[in-house]
Amino acid sequence: MTLKVPLLLCGILLLLLAASPAAASQLLTSISCSPTPPLLPGGSQHMVAYYTINPLGSATFPPGHVLQMQTNLTQARWTIQVIVDGNNAARQTASGSAAFVNGVILSYSTNHDVSFTVTIDGSVPEIAGDSVTLLRMVELDNGGTTLPGSQSLVSRPVAGNASAPVTTVPAVSLSALPLVTTAATAVRSPGFALLSVIAAASLAGIAWMRRRQ
């Protein structure tokens, strides 16, 4: 009787694991941005994100799933290039703030090496916060539900905001500067001598009063 309880618990755990949602198939490996951050409001931006496919089943990617991509860049143009065994395969383009990739073009048998790149060209919004989202990607299942843990987010800081790096200008040592001397001719007004006499007389009077005290 004591052995049946642990076996029953193990069976329940296995059922829960089997019914739990699968993890995401795509893995973000690297990103390149041009120009490099911080981004300039209103400036053009070119970004390439590199993804590899991590097979979780009998295929590299579930053919019934969809990758949904979004960007906050304005006038965005998308290029998605699928690479199979090191060779270019399917390629699709889109424009606007969103793009979708059907899982069929990513689905191969697991003996193939599948990856893809997402290239986005657009403009940084004129009015932006501390950062701007270049790419947000989620995987949707057959029913259009977001797969838990499938989101990948790429955002970069915007120049002129608190998160932008501060540039420090090196201070210049005054001792390192050359000493420049110039000859100067003193120009005195006609009343300068009279003011000197008055000042001398005042000082003499103060000294005489102190001696009397």
C-alpha positions in Angstrom: 0.0 0.0 0.0 2.8 2.3 0.8 4.4 1.9 -2.6 1.2 2.7 -4.5 1.1 6.3 -3.2 4.5 7.3 -4.6 3.8 5.6 -7.9 0.5 7.5 -8.1 2.2 10.8 -7.4 4.8 10.1 -10.0 2.1 9.4 -12.5 0.4 12.7 -11.8 3.6 14.6 -12.2 4.3 13.0 -15.5 0.8 13.9 -16.7 1.3 17.5 -15.6 4.7 17.8 -17.4 3.2 16.3 -20.6 0.3 18.8 -20.5 2.5 21.8 -19.8 3.2 24.2 -22.7 6.4 23.7 -24.6 9.1 26.3 -24.5 9.9 28.6 -27.5 11.6 27.1 -30.5 13.6 30.3 -31.5 16.7 31.5 -29.7 18.1 35.0 -30.1 21.9 34.7 -30.6 23.2 38.1 -31.6 22.2 41.6 -32.7 23.8 44.3 -34.8 22.7 48.0 -34.9 23.8 50.8 -37.2 24.4 53.4 -36.1 25.3 52.2 -32.7 23.3 53.3 -29.7 22.3 55.7 -28.2 19.8 56.3 -31.0 19.0 59.8 -32.2 15.3 60.9 -32.4 14.3 61.2 -36.0 17.4 59.4 -37.2 17.5 56.3 -39.4 18.2 52.9 -37.8 19.3 49.6 -39.3 19.1 46.5 -37.1 19.7 42.8 -37.8 18.7 40.1 -35.2 20.1 36.5 -35.6 18.0 33.6 -34.4 18.6 29.8 -34.3 15.9 27.2 -34.1 16.0 24.7 -31.3 13.9 21.7 -32.3 11.5 20.6 -29.5 9.7 17.9 -31.3 9.7 15.9 -34.5 10.3 19.1 -36.6 12.5 22.1 -36.3 9.5 24.3 -35.8 5.8 23.6 -35.4 4.2 24.3 -38.8 1.0 25.5 -37.3 2.7 28.1 -35.1 3.3 31.8 -36.1 6.0 34.3 -35.2 4.5 37.7 -34.5 7.0 40.6 -34.7 6.5 44.3 -33.8 8.7 47.4 -33.8 8.3 51.0 -32.6 10.4 52.3 -35.5 8.4 54.4 -37.9 8.2 53.6 -41.6 9.7 50.2 -40.9 10.7 47.8 -43.6 11.2 44.1 -42.8 13.3 41.4 -44.4 13.2 37.8 -42.9 15.7 35.4 -44.3 15.6 31.7 -43.5 18.9 29.8 -43.6 18.9 26.0 -43.9 22.2 24.1 -43.5 24.1 27.3 -44.2 22.2 28.1 -47.4 19.5 30.8 -48.0 16.0 29.3 -48.2 12.7 31.1 -47.9 12.7 34.9 -47.8 9.9 37.3 -47.1 9.4 41.1 -46.7 6.9 43.3 -45.0 6.4 47.0 -44.1 4.8 48.7 -41.2 4.9 48.3 -37.4 4.3 44.5 -37.5 5.3 41.4 -39.5 4.3 37.7 -39.3 6.2 34.6 -40.2 4.3 31.4 -40.8 5.9 28.4 -39.1 5.7 26.4 -42.4 8.8 28.1 -43.8 10.8 27.2 -40.6 9.6 23.6 -40.3 12.1 20.9 -41.4 13.1 17.5 -40.2 15.4 17.7 -37.2 18.4 16.5 -39.1 18.6 20.0 -40.7 20.2 23.1 -39.1 17.7 26.0 -39.4 18.2 29.6 -38.5 16.8 33.0 -39.6 17.6 36.7 -39.6 15.3 39.6 -39.0 16.4 42.9 -40.7 14.5 46.1 -39.9 15.1 49.5 -41.4 13.2 52.5 -40.0 13.3 55.8 -38.2 13.5 56.5 -34.5 10.4 58.4 -33.4 10.8 62.1 -33.0 9.2 61.9 -29.5 10.7 58.9 -27.7 11.2 58.0 -24.1 14.4 56.7 -22.5 14.5 53.8 -25.0 12.8 52.6 -28.1 11.7 49.0 -28.9 13.4 47.8 -32.1 12.0 44.3 -32.1 9.5 42.4 -30.0 8.8 38.8 -31.0 6.4 36.2 -29.6 5.4 32.7 -30.8 1.7 32.0 -31.3 0.3 28.5 -31.2 -2.4 27.0 -33.4 -5.1 28.8 -31.5 -3.4 32.2 -31.6 -2.3 32.1 -27.9 1.1 33.4 -27.0 3.5 30.5 -26.0 4.8 31.1 -22.5 8.5 32.1 -22.4 8.6 32.7 -26.2 9.0 36.5 -26.1 12.3 38.1 -27.1 12.7 41.9 -26.8 15.3 44.2 -28.3 15.4 47.8 -27.1 18.1 50.5 -27.2 18.6 53.8 -25.3 17.8 57.1 -27.0 20.2 60.0 -26.9 19.3 63.0 -24.7 17.5 61.0 -22.1 18.5 59.8 -18.6 19.5 56.3 -19.8 21.9 57.6 -22.5 25.6 57.3 -21.7 27.3 60.5 -20.5 30.3 61.7 -22.5 33.1 63.1 -20.3 35.5 65.6 -21.8 39.0 65.3 -20.3 40.0 68.4 -18.2 43.0 70.4 -19.5 45.7 71.1 -16.8 46.6 74.8 -16.6 50.3 73.9 -15.8 50.6 72.2 -19.1 49.7 75.3 -21.1 52.6 77.5 -22.3 53.0 80.8 -20.5 52.5 83.7 -22.8 53.9 87.1 -21.7 53.2 90.4 -23.4 54.7 93.9 -22.8 52.1 96.3 -21.5 52.4 100.1 -21.2 50.7 101.7 -18.2 48.4 104.5 -19.1 47.6 106.9 -16.2 45.0 109.6 -16.2 45.9 113.2 -15.3 44.3 112.8 -11.9 46.2 109.7 -10.9 49.0 111.7 -9.2 46.5 113.7 -7.2 44.8 110.6 -6.0 48.1 109.1 -4.9 48.9 112.3 -2.8 45.5 112.2 -1.1 45.8 108.5 -0.3 49.3 109.1 1.2 48.1 112.0 3.3 45.2 109.9 4.6 47.5 107.1 5.7 49.8 109.6 7.5 46.9 111.1 9.4 45.7 107.7 10.6 49.2 106.8 11.8 49.5 110.2 13.7 46.2 109.6 15.5 47.2 106.1 16.5 50.4 107.5 18.1 48.5 110.0 20.1 46.3 107.3 21.5 
